[in-house]
Each structure stands twice: as structure tokens, then as C-alpha cells.
Amino acid sequence: MMNLSRRKFVQTAATSAIAANALLSKAGASDSTASKTVKVAAIGCGGRSNRDIPNFIKACDMLGLKAEFVALADAFEDKAFEQADKYEIDRSRCIVGWDSYQKVAESDAEFVMLITPPVFRPKHLETLVEAGKHVLMQKPVAVDAPGCRKVIEAGERAKKKGLAILAGTQRRHTVGYMENAAKIENGAIGEILGGTVSWNGTVPWIWERQKGWSDADYLARNWLNWYQMSGDHLGEQHVHNIDVANWYLGRTPQSAIGFGGRARRETGNNYDFFSLDLDYGNGVHIHSQCRQISGTYPRVGEFFRGTKGEVQGGGKLKGVDVSIPKFDVMDKDGNVQELLDWIQSARSGNPINEARQIAESTATAIMGRYAAYTGKFVRFSDLMANPKSEFYDLKVSIQPEHFEKGIVALPPENEVPVPGDGKEIRRRV
């Protein structure tokens, strides 16, 4: 697969922001050809919806529009009803079931927020693009290589249909990161020589299994802690930082080696920590580290050193003074600004499309996960371009269709991959 140049990556961010700024002048003006009502649906009413739903409403308000939720879909009735009651949406608009995404695709929603566990996202995105919806898909967008490639394919179809596809990588819509990306492109720190990306924190949450829950129920409610559902925290959480590395460098890494392990987690089958060497070619190596262990030092961010300076993610940059375009944003919170960019780009007829970039950052995380789980040297091309590779068609054991068919079987709990013998071995922890 051909990687995008750094210039292309930075231009994409700048173009998105500049286009959004141009649209701001139109937002408050009367427009007889565009509806002031924005019909939207959410698929997935769990924790992340507590941020995305109110942020979408806020973004519409800021643009002089009114958000109308035509559907709240979830596998579980209690989750859908909880969000409906919180935002005064009639419960009749709740759709419940593993196939609820199909009913959303058939609805009159113009925008759809895809906030399901990552394992579902490629299939759901494919269905929604076919139905002609503008889609926000939260990160990561897949848990295996076939899923990443499916997202890229759906993104290309979305381009032909004129659909706006947004990924939940809000750093790309945060002014500090956009400014530093532009400065790097213009030589502020010279050529990047190496760096570190990290997300070290704690386990966000755990759902203990309750009486009466099926295997499917337990996996979906406790999805964060199962790699088949989440892609492990290397993908589910640390993908933000990995995405910044790909963005600032303008390319994906060529390969990964690394390790990880399990120390204290008492649910699911995720690792507690990962340490990876991401080789970007030309002698450039990025150390990727992430950890979810309570009581440990928290560090989340990115650092890159170049031939002429250094930069702290979206923060302080030491280097050469350069001129960059001004990034005027409506909201300093990238979580809100990305929704503003999404809505405005779709309504303007110049839709943003972040499918490929987030699929490639997700694939980078999956490459690292495979390297740590197996102990092998794994190439990016093994996932994305080499059908002869053992990783190219490797799928997690649980797929979306298993939920819809009622054939989900719970993997052994607290048994994790152990590297070393060329095949997946597990041990109980």
C-alpha cells in the first residue's frame, strides 16, 4: 500500500480547518436551500455516547442548526432508554437489538454516529455508506487487518457518494496539534529523527458478569477488556498517540517488534502493558508504550526530536521560526470541533473523509499487538498488502455476524496470549 507523504497529511488537516473557517461565515446566514434541522442517529449508547451526543447537539447549536435524533440504537434496551431519557428523546425512537444498525441505515437520518465496540465498526460502516449516510466512526475502527481494509474500501465508496466520514481522532481537529503539524511540515524541527508516544494510565472500567447475561451480553457490556472486542488498549486507547506519529511523520511504520504482558487485570483477556519499536524507515524509530495499571505514573502524550528542534505533541515546540496559516476554530475542544468540521463539510458539498488515515493508524496498533502477542517481527505490509502473510486474513475469533446469529461463545477468561512458539498459546493468569 502506498503511504501518504507528510505534506499530504498536513495539507489534509489544514484544508479541513480552512474549509471549516470559510463555512463559518455562512453558518449564521439564512439559507433557503439547506434545512436547519439535522437528522442524526447514534448506534451505540454506552459511555462514549455521553460525550458524542451532547457534543453533536452543541455543534449544531453553534452553527444555528437543530439536532433531531431520529434513532438511538443499541443492543441493550436499558442503554438506549438511558440516553433517550437524558436528552428528552422519545423512547419510541429507540431501536434495540444486534441488527439495530440495519434499521438505522433504513431511517431518514442524515448523520450517524457509530459508537459501538470496535469489532462492529467495519461492518456497520459498510452498511451505512451503502445507505448514503454521513458517518462518525469512533476509534479504533477495527480489531483485525481484514477489518482495516474493509474500512478503507468503504471510505473509497463514500468518496464516490460524496459522504463525509469522520474518525474520532480529535487531536487532528485540535488547534495546537494542527499548528504543530503545519510547523513541522514547514521545517520547524527539521527532519524527525525519532520519538516516543505513550498512554500510561489505568483500566477505564470493568463490568462484572451479572446473572442472566448471555456470553454475547457479557462480551458487549465488558467489551473494553477483551481484545476480540476492543483490539486491546494498544488499539482502543493508544491509537490516538500512534495516529499523531503517523500524522507528523506523514507515513505509517514499516514494521514493529515488541512485547507486553499481564500483571493485575482481573477480567477479559487484554494485556496490561505494551512496549513497541515502530520502525518508520530511514533510521527513524518511535517508541510506543502504553499501560493500564492502577497506582503507576500516568503519562499521555507524544514527543518527537528532529534535526533542528523538538516538539511535545500539541504543546511546546522548540526549533526554527516558520510561517503557517492561521487555524481559526469555533471550539478549542477537538471533540466538539471535529463534529463542527464533519457537519459543515457534509453540508457544504466538500465532505471530509478520514477513513484511510484512521484505518492505517488502527492497523499500526494491530501490527504492534500481533508483534507483542507472538514475539514475531511484523511488517505493515503483512496486514495490508501481502496476502501470503499469516496476518493478512487473520480475524479475531468473534465477528459481528456471530452476535446477529446468536452463536457467540465466550473465550476463556483471564487467559492471555504468550509469545514464543509460532502459534497462539495461552496461559491462565
KOLPARO-746451 format. One record per residue: residue in one letter; x, y, z of N, C-alpha, C in turn. Coordinates in steps of 0.02 Angstrom, whole numbers, plus 50000, padded with zeros to 5 digits. Atoms other than C-alpha are relative to their C-alpha. Example, Ala and Ser with C-alpha at 12.3 -4.5 7.8 and 13.67 -1.06 7.14 Angstrom:
// KOLPARO-746451
A500454994150000506154977550390500455006050000S499584994149997506844994750357499615005550037
// end
This chain:
// KOLPARO-746451
M500424994150000500005000050000500445006250000M499614993950004500675017249954499835004550060N500104995649943500925028350107499945007349976L500064993050015500405046650104500625003750023S499434996049979501795059450112499805004250060R500154995849943501965070450265499645006349977R500334994150026501465085350158499264998749990K500715001550012499845076750110499634999650066F500335000549936499455072750292499865006950030V500094993449971499725090650348499525004249960Q500464996350043498825098050199499284998050014T500675002349985497325087250241499725003450061A500234996749939497225094450416499885007449988A500084992850013497495112250356499405001449957T500574999050045496225110650216499354999350038S500615001049961494925104050338499855006150042A500124994249957495175118650457499825006249959I500134994150041495235131850320499314999749968A500675000850030493685124850235499465001350052A500484998849946492795124950402499935007450014N500024992849987493275143050430499595003749947A500374996850054492585147850260499264999050008L500715001549991490945139650305499695003850058L500274996849941490785148850469499615006349982S500344993850020490295164850381499304998649973K500655001850028488835155550304499534997250053A500405003749951488265146950463499435004150028G500514995949970487315161650534499525003049950A500434997050050486565167250370499424995549983S500585004050021484855161850309500174996349936D499865004150059484965147950181499364996249983S500655002950017483335143450097500074993049972T499915006550032484095128150014500224994650049A499755004949952484775119850170499544999850061S500435000749942483725113050312500385001950063K499694998449936484065119850485499964994250049T500045005949958483615102950557500494994849976V499505005150016484995090050562499754993450029K500245006549977484305072450572500594995350012V499425003849979485515061350665499784993850038A500125006149961485585043950740500654997950034A499425002849966486765035750864499924992550003I499995007349992487215017350855500524998650054G499585000949941487915012851025499855005450050C500214995249949487275021151183500374998950066G499605001149941488675016751303500365006350022G499654994549969489965027551389500205005649953R499784994850045490635036751237499435004449975S500584996050022488885042351188499875005750049N500094994649952488885052751347500415006249981R499624994350025490145063751258499775002049930D500144998450070489685062351075499305002949989I500684997450009487805065351091499965007350021P500054992949983487925081651190500465004449957N499564996150042489405087351084499695001349931F500334999050064488395084750925499455005350007I500524995049988486955094650998500325006950005K499654993649993488175108451047500255002649933A499744997950066488975108650874499445002849957C500574997550040487275110650792499785006850026D500204993549972486815124650911500485005549978M499504995050018488445133650871499935002049927L500084998750072488025132550685499315002849983G500684997550012486245138950707499554994649973L500405005750022485555121550673499684996650060K500335003849947484445109950772500094992649988A499905007250004484925091950805499364996450016E500595004249988483485079750789500214992749998F499805007049997483865062150848499414995749978V500545004150026482815050650741500064992850025A499925006849975483545034850817500584999650050L499475001949953484545028750967500014992450000A499975007250009485115011050933500534996950046D499535003749957485934998651050499774992850005A500195007049989485974980151083499574999250062F500335000749935485264983551255499505005750011E500544995149991483624992251295500175005150054D499864995349945484244999751459500475005549978K499524994950024485675008651371499655005149954A500354995550046484565015751234499525004650039F500484996149961483235021451359500365005250043E499624995449958484545029451471500175006449962Q499824994250039485135040951333499385003849976A500624996750021483375044451272499725004450055D500274996249944482815049951444500455006050017K499524994749982484395060351474499925006149954Y500034994550048484155070651315499295001249974E500714998750014482245070651314499814998049929I500175002950065482105059851159499474994650013D500545004849988480505049651146500274992849994R499765006950000480825031451188499794996149938S500225003450061479885026551031500545000249946R499464999450049481445031750936500594995550017C499485004749982482495018551024499924993649960I499995006350038482975003350920500474995250036V499625004749958483584988051013500134993549962G499835006450030484494972650952500675000249964W499355000450034486084966550870499955002449927D500094997750069485344971150700499735007149996S500294993349998484804988550753500345004849951Y499664995750048486124996450640499684999749932Q500335000650065485184989750490499375004449997K500604995749997483614998850546500195007349997V499764993150005484615014850567500175001649927A499834999050071485255012650389499375001349958E500634999150036483435012050332499635006350021S500344994049974482965027750430500165006149957D499874993850037482965045750368500555004150033A499434996549970484495050250473500485002149945E499494997450046485725061050377500704998550025F499375001349966487145058950502499914994150048V500025005749953487535043150601500664999850038M499425000749957488715041950749500074992750019L499875007149990489475024650758500434999350063I499675000049935489915022250942499984993050031T500025006949978489865003350952500704997650020P499345002949990491284992251014500364999149933P499624999950063492684992150883499894994049954V500075005950043492374974350821499435000949950F500584999150043490714980150745500105005249945R499974993950041491334995750657500094998849925P499945000950072491914989150487499344998149967K500635002350029490284980150454499475005450002H500494994749994489214994250518500145005849953L499814994750047490185007250418499814998249929E500165002450067489994997050260499265000649985T500734999750008488104995950285499765007349995L500224993049999487915014550323500215003849939V499784996750062488945020250174499564997949942E500445002550052487905009250062499325003550003A500654996749991486365017850135500045007649989G499934992950015487085035150096500035004650061K499964996049939487425041250274500695003150009H499374997049976488755053350336500154996650067V499865004249942489665043450471500575002650042L499464999549951490665047050627500114993050027M499835006549970491555030950675500545001250052Q499514999149948492435031350841500594995349990K499395003950007494195024650852500024994550053P499725002050064494895011850831499444997349956V500555001850046493925006450678499994992649983A499995007250013494364987950678500434996750054V499595003949953495174974150781500444995049964D499575004450039496004964450640500135003149931A499804997250064496814967550471499455000049948P500564999950049495324962250363499515005650015G500444994649983494274974750459500275006849979C499694993750022495514988750424499925001049925R500054999550073495494985050239499275001349979K500714998950015493584984650240499825007350011V500134993049986493565002050317500275004449943I499714996250055494715008650181499564999449938E500445001150058493605000950047499355004050007A500624996349988492045008550125500135007549993G499834992950007492935025350134500055002149928E499964998350072493305024849948499315000349968R500694999750026491475021049910499665006450024A500294993949973490995035550024500225006149959K499764994550041492075047249920499595000649936K500394999950063491145042349762499285002250012K500684998149985489495045249850499955007150029G500014993349971490005062149920499825000150073L500175000649930489845056450101500595002150044A499494997849952490795063850249500134994550051I499815005249953491735050950353500505002950050L499594997249946492435056750520500244994450046A499735004649950493575046950636500035003750067G500004996849935493595050150823500705001750025T499334998049980495405056050823500015007650006Q500124992949992495065073250895500635004250000R499384996150003496905078350902500085003349932R499944997250067496815081250715499555006149990H500454994250004495475094450749500125004850059T499814995849944496345102450898500545004949977V499594994850032497195118950857500744999250015G499305000749984498825115550949500344994749958Y499735005450042499105099250856500045002149927M500004997850070498615106950689500555005049987E499464995150008499815121350714500684996649999N499355003349998501255109950761500114995749938A499945004050062500895098550612500225004549943A499834995350054500985113750497500725002550009K499324997749987502585119850580500514994549981I499555005550018503395102750561500064999449925E499995000450073502905102450378500445005549970N499614994450026503735119250355500715000250029G499305000749980505355113350435500195002550068A499864997049935505205119950613500474995750043I499545004349961506105104850688500434995849953G499615003850048506925098550529499694993149988E500245006850010506785080150487499944996450067I500105003749938506055069550627500484994050002L499515005449992507395057550692499724994350042G500285005149956506375048250823499555003250052G500444997349948505225049950971499664994650040T500385004549956504035042351096499275002049999V500714998849992502155040651100499764995450057S500185003949941501305034751259499305001550025W500634999249962499675031951351500054995450060N499925003949938500015026251528499485002450051G500534998249953498515026051643499744993850036T500325005549964497275014151724499464996949957V500565003250035495915002251668499395004650007P500564995249995494465014051625499404997450038W500575002849965493095002451684499964992549989I500125007250005492554984451712499264998750016W500685002349986490814976751701500044992650021E500015007049978490664961051806499384996649972R500555003850030489564947451734499424999350050Q500605000449958487784947651802499594993849982K500435005850010486554933551822499525001249942G500454999550056485564930451664500315002649936W499674997650060486824937951545500244994149958S499715004950046487254927651392500735001749989D499304998550018489044926351329500045006349958A500014994150043488604939351198499895006350042D500134994349957487894951051330500625002150038Y499414998549959489434949651439500565003049959L499474997450043490644952351296499855007149978A500174993450024489704967551233500005005250056R500014995149945489484975651403500705001150030N499324999649973491274972051458500515000249943W499605000550062491994974551283500695003050007L499354996649994493414985951337500564995350019N499495004349970494324971551420500134993549961W499905005950043494264958651279500315002349934Y499684997750062495464960351132499594998349939Q500425001550057494214952051017499495005549987M500494994750005493034966551051500315006949992S499714993349996494194981351080500655000849961G499344999450029495844977250996500535001150053D499574998749942496644978251170500105007550007H499944992749990497054995251245500545003149956L499534997450049498514996851124499645003149941G500404997350055497194999550990499455004550024E500594996349980495695005751086500175006950028Q499824993749967496605019651180500625003249970H499364997450022498405021551124500025001849925V500024998350071497885023050941500015007649990H499974992750005497695041850974500725002349990N499304997850003499555043751003500364997249938I499725002950060500035031850864499795004049938D500254996050056498945042050746500395006549993V499614993850003499915057750792500694998549969A499365001850030501555048850749499934999349924N500115000950072500875043650579499875006749966W500174993450026500195061250552500625004449993Y499424995550000501775070750599500554997549953L499495002850045502905058850504499764999449929G500285000350067501735057850356500024993249968R499985006850027501855039050339499874995150057T500085005349951501495022750427500684996650011P499375003749990502895012350505500044994049953Q499905005850043503644998450402499934993550038S500015006249962503724985850544499985001450074A500024999549928503574982550729500284993750032I499845005549954504374971750862499825002650069G500184997549934503884972351044499804994550047F500225004849949503234964251199499465003250043G500514997649954501864965751328499854994550049G500165005249951501074956251469499415002050044R500584999349955499774954551604500264999650071A499764999849931500064959151785499434999750051R500504999249947498474963851879499284999849977R500694999850023496934964351769499644993550019E500375005949976495564952551830499364998949960T500585001150043494374951851684500234999749928G499845000150071494384948351498500654996549984N499375003150020495994944151408500505005049970N499534995050023496884960551372500664999650039Y499374998949965498694963951416499925006250045D499974994049958499104976851550500495005149972F499504995350025500584984451457500304997549934F499665001450063501464985351289500605004749993S499424995950018503164991651231500204997949929L499885001650070503484992851044500545004449970D499564996250043504844998250925499675000449931L500314998950065503975005750773500535002949953D499484998150047505185006850627499685003449940Y500294996150054504695020750506500465000649939G499534999750056506155017850389500475006050005N499514994650002507645029150353500315001350068G499694999349934508315025750527499565003150053V500464996749952506785033250613499624994750040H500355004749955506135023450763499605003950051I500444997149950504685028150875499874994850053H500165004549945504505020251046499275001050020S500714999949982502675016151077499924996250065Q500105003349936502215012351257499315001750027C500644998749968500555010351345499904995150058R500085004049940499995003751513499345001850032Q500604998949961498385001551611500074996350066I499895002949934498894998151791499915005450052S500134995149947498225007351943500625001050043G499454998649954499475015852056500665001349966T499384998950037500755018951919500015007149973Y499914993250024501445035151846499615001049935P500394998850061500235042451717500375004749952R499724995650052500955049451556499634998649935V500355000550063499945052651399500255005549955G499784994850046500665061651250500494997449948E499555001650055501925062251109500605004750003F499394996050004503715068451090500394997949939F499605001450060504745069850931500605004749999R499404996050008506525075750905500214999949927G499784999350069507115082350738500715002649995T499324997550011508735088550662500085007250022K499954992949983508305106550709499595001850063G500394998449941507215105050864499604994150025E500415005349971505905095350959499315002850014V500704998049989504035095550993499664995250048Q500415003949954502865089651130499294999749973G500685000950026501325083451036499695006349975G500344993850017500125097951026500215005850043G499784994949954501125108151152500625003749977K499414995850012502815116551161500434997449943L499555001750055503905116751005500625004550005K499364996450002505745121751008500334998649932G499705001050066506505124750838500075006549963V499924994350045506575136550691499325003549991D500624996350012505285150450670499794999249927V500275000950067504175146950520499305003149997S500674997350009502595154450448499514994449983I500525005050012501005144050450499335003649991P500664996950004499185147550405499675000450069K500354999349937498055153350545499424995050002F500545004949991496895139950612499485003050047D500544997349959495315148550672499484994550010V500495005149984494215135950759499445003050041M500574997649961492505138250836500034997650072D499965002949933492895127250986500704997250011K499335002549986494575123651067500014992650017D500065007149986493945106451116499954996149935G500015003850062494395094850973499424995249994N500585004550001492955083351022499395003549971V500554996150028491745097250975500185002449930Q499804997350065492745104750832499964994749945E500045005250052492825088050741499284999149975L500705000550019490925087450741499795006049958L500124994150040490835105250677500274999149930D499695001350066492025100550536499604994949960W500385005450033491015084950497499345002749971I500654997450022489325093650488500095005049943Q499924994750050489955108650391500264997249934S499735002750062490955098450266499464996249961A500545003750033489455087250230499505004849969R500514995350024488265101950212500275004549944S499714995650051489485111650101500104996549933G499865003750061489685097749973500754998649991N499285001450001491545096450015500174995450058P499975004349940491495081350132500714997850017I499375002949977492985076450237499944992449998N500005007350001493495058350229500644997650035E499445002149959494615051450367500064992450005A500025007249994494325033050333500684996849994R499365003250011496025028550265500495001550057Q499504998249949497055038150393499874996450066I500145003449937496145030550542500074992449992A499915007250012496145013150464500744998250003E499285001449999498025014250440500305000850070S499774999449931498315020450618499764994150041T500255005949966497205006450681500424993949981A499585005650023498204994050575500695000250032T499354999449966499805000850652499964997150070A500105002749933499124996850825499914992449998I500105007250006498574979550768500664996549985M499345002750014500304976350695500414999450065G499645000349937501044980650865499724994750046R500305005149958499804969450954500214993049978Y499775006550025500244954750842500724998850019A499295000849983502094957850872500094998250074A499955001449929501854958051061499714993250019Y500335006449984500664943251067500414994049977T499655005850030501754932050956500755000150010G499284999349995503514938750984500335000349932K499735000050068503724940050795500155007049975F499874994050037504404953450681499435000649949V500594999450042502844960050593500065006349957R499984994450048502794971150439499295002849990F500644996950016501414983550400499704996849937S500235003150062501304975550228499704993150013D500285006649982500924958850314499255000550013L500714999049985499254966150366499625002949940M500374995950047498834977350220500144998549926A499825000750071499694971550060500264993149980N499695006450016500364953750071499524994250017P500485005449986499014940250053500324993550023K499665006149979500324926750085500205000250074S499824999549929500654933250261499484996550044E500455003349952499904923750407499535005050033F500404994949966499214940250473499495003349954Y500424996350048498354946350314499264998450008D500705002149993496744936350333499824997850071L500125002049932496894933450520499445004250031K500564996749968495244937750605499954997950072V500155002049931494804938150788499454994849998S500455005750000493754923250839499265001850005I500694997849993492184933450869499875005549950Q500154995350053491404942850723499285002750009P500674997049992489864954250710499434995249983E500545004550020488844940950620499854994750053H500135004949947489054929250769499485002750050F500504997049955488044941350876499314999849968E500654999850033486674942950747499714992949992K500245007050007486574923950726499914996550067G500075003049934486624920550913500474994250012I499535005549993488174909650905500655002350033V499414997549965489374919351016500204995350056A499745004249946490474908751128500555003950036L499524996249961491464917051268500694996749998P499325002749996493354914751252500184998650073P499785001249930494254908051407500205006650033E499854993749967494324922251531500644999550040N499364999549965495974927851607500524995149974E499485003750035496954917551482500235004449943V499734995050046498104928251376500514996949954P499505002550047499234925751225500705000250030V499305000349978501014920451262500444998949939P499585000650060502354923151129500524994550006G499415004249998503714911351078500024993749959D499955006450034503214895550987499715000249929G500264999550068502494902250824499264998849993K500735000650002500694899150869499725002950064E500304996949942499464906350992499954995050057I500035003949939499744898851164499705004550053R500304996049947498764904551314500214997350068R499905002249931499074904151498499505003550045R500464997049953497904907351641500385004450048V499674995449955498344922351747499565001950059
// end
